[in-house]
């Protein structure tokens, strides 16, 4: 069963990175797998440790997971229309939950386009451009679509995933639920 899951995860991950395009070098909005906003929540006893998430931000700052904080990781690209649609909501939620760490992971995009996207949507949280991190989620909740948002609990374990664009309600509810776990 675990082998089938691993094979399925690898196939879905390869779809993300290979896209559906014609093999050219330009990226179009048709060359990604879009999610449908499905929320997956993992019970505390079944959570896996997240991969190491660190690197340089688009602005050159060192980024790493902060100890003892819930972390929201958003996988995005500037050419992805659902990513553009959710960007204002993600920024608003990052302001609503100042004790939660937010990190973007850029996939299949250029630094210049990503910086323009961040300026346009006034994104204040950092973004790392490193697709290798995405593959490391294959043993917990793999990234199967763009955008995908993964939420880590305060122990750096994968607690939830939203496959597709987030809503303010869905992401806020997950952050509160995970925060309440640690208070109990």
PyMOL commands that set and color helices and strands:
alter all, ss='L'
color gray80, all
select helices_A, chain A and resi 2-18+44-46+81-96+111-120+131-139+168-183
alter helices_A, ss='H'
color red, helices_A
select strands_A, chain A and resi 38-41+54-56+62-64+71-76+101-106+126-129+148-152+158-163
alter strands_A, ss='S'
color yellow, strands_A
deselect
rebuild
show_as cartoon
